[in-house]
Amino acid sequence: MSWKITFTASENIGSRTLVLLLAFDFAASNLPANQEEHPVVWKILKFQKTSTLVHDVTYTDRLAFTQAVKSKPPPQNEERWILSLDPKVVQEVNAKQETMIVQNPNDPTDFSFAKPINLTYPRSVAMNGTQVLVDLAFGFYETDKPKPAQILCFHQIPQYTPVSLQFVPVLKAYFVPEDFYVEGEVLTMPIPTDSALNVDIHLLKKDQKCFVFIDETNKAGIRYE
């Protein structure tokens, strides 16, 4: 199933940048206490008075794990943790399947995922079956993209350690300064502003319209249409 969400801004919006995250119920994840999991920026939507005032995004329930690979950021962002938007090692799973990332014994740089197995409980699980620490990401396929959008990163997972979650697609939106974040950026700190939207996508219409507006205090907000 898929959901199309359209964000439309009025002409008096000025120049605004909207960050979209897909969160999930963190209480439903399962990681050792010393392991790290971080949200990843899904979309950056820029509204400009003289250009783009409409943006469409699409979420589907086609879930996937990837080997999370850090991209080479531009020099001004070299300290930031930004994932490649074109992951090479990908495995689609459903909400009740487990997979495992493994290494080719003849080439330690060659990784792949094992065919998923079905589970009797509602979790998506990925196991590190290699002999090295690996970064894994969890995400979903957009309808028009061949590779999944990565929306959660698990950092430095040890051998034979699973990452496990019961995913609830909670869409969060934040207005931030322009060029403050980039798509694919792993967030190690919370976004320092209140969310303008926080909703389970499954509760939205299949073709949901959202209107970006400015209130009397010049603060941007979002309402459903």
ChimeraX attribute file (.defattr): number of C-alpha atoms within 10 A of each C-alpha:
attribute: neighborCount
match mode: 1-to-1
recipient: residues
	/A:1	8
	/A:2	16
	/A:3	19
	/A:4	18
	/A:5	19
	/A:6	18
	/A:7	21
	/A:8	19
	/A:9	24
	/A:10	15
	/A:11	16
	/A:12	11
	/A:13	18
	/A:14	14
	/A:15	16
	/A:16	17
	/A:17	18
	/A:18	21
	/A:19	24
	/A:20	22
	/A:21	23
	/A:22	26
	/A:23	22
	/A:24	19
	/A:25	12
	/A:26	12
	/A:27	8
	/A:28	13
	/A:29	16
	/A:30	15
	/A:31	16
	/A:32	10
	/A:33	6
	/A:34	5
	/A:35	13
	/A:36	14
	/A:37	21
	/A:38	18
	/A:39	23
	/A:40	28
	/A:41	24
	/A:42	23
	/A:43	20
	/A:44	23
	/A:45	22
	/A:46	18
	/A:47	24
	/A:48	18
	/A:49	14
	/A:50	9
	/A:51	10
	/A:52	14
	/A:53	19
	/A:54	17
	/A:55	15
	/A:56	14
	/A:57	15
	/A:58	15
	/A:59	21
	/A:60	16
	/A:61	18
	/A:62	17
	/A:63	20
	/A:64	24
	/A:65	29
	/A:66	26
	/A:67	23
	/A:68	25
	/A:69	19
	/A:70	17
	/A:71	17
	/A:72	13
	/A:73	15
	/A:74	9
	/A:75	8
	/A:76	7
	/A:77	12
	/A:78	11
	/A:79	9
	/A:80	19
	/A:81	18
	/A:82	23
	/A:83	23
	/A:84	17
	/A:85	17
	/A:86	16
	/A:87	19
	/A:88	14
	/A:89	17
	/A:90	21
	/A:91	21
	/A:92	19
	/A:93	25
	/A:94	18
	/A:95	19
	/A:96	17
	/A:97	20
	/A:98	22
	/A:99	23
	/A:100	21
	/A:101	24
	/A:102	18
	/A:103	17
	/A:104	11
	/A:105	10
	/A:106	7
	/A:107	8
	/A:108	12
	/A:109	8
	/A:110	11
	/A:111	17
	/A:112	16
	/A:113	21
	/A:114	15
	/A:115	14
	/A:116	18
	/A:117	13
	/A:118	16
	/A:119	14
	/A:120	7
	/A:121	10
	/A:122	15
	/A:123	22
	/A:124	25
	/A:125	26
	/A:126	28
	/A:127	21
	/A:128	24
	/A:129	20
	/A:130	20
	/A:131	12
	/A:132	14
	/A:133	15
	/A:134	18
	/A:135	18
	/A:136	25
	/A:137	26
	/A:138	30
	/A:139	24
	/A:140	21
	/A:141	20
	/A:142	20
	/A:143	16
	/A:144	7
	/A:145	8
	/A:146	9
	/A:147	19
	/A:148	23
	/A:149	28
	/A:150	32
	/A:151	24
	/A:152	25
	/A:153	24
	/A:154	20
	/A:155	16
	/A:156	15
	/A:157	22
	/A:158	17
	/A:159	15
	/A:160	16
	/A:161	16
	/A:162	19
	/A:163	23
	/A:164	19
	/A:165	22
	/A:166	19
	/A:167	20
	/A:168	15
	/A:169	20
	/A:170	18
	/A:171	18
	/A:172	18
	/A:173	22
	/A:174	22
	/A:175	22
	/A:176	17
	/A:177	12
	/A:178	16
	/A:179	9
	/A:180	9
	/A:181	21
	/A:182	17
	/A:183	21
	/A:184	23
	/A:185	25
	/A:186	24
	/A:187	18
	/A:188	13
	/A:189	8
	/A:190	8
	/A:191	13
	/A:192	8
	/A:193	9
	/A:194	11
	/A:195	15
	/A:196	16
	/A:197	18
	/A:198	14
	/A:199	14
	/A:200	15
	/A:201	21
	/A:202	17
	/A:203	9
	/A:204	14
	/A:205	11
	/A:206	15
	/A:207	13
	/A:208	15
	/A:209	16
	/A:210	19
	/A:211	15
	/A:212	20
	/A:213	17
	/A:214	16
	/A:215	9
	/A:216	6
	/A:217	6
	/A:218	10
	/A:219	10
	/A:220	18
	/A:221	17
	/A:222	18
	/A:223	12
	/A:224	11
	/A:225	10
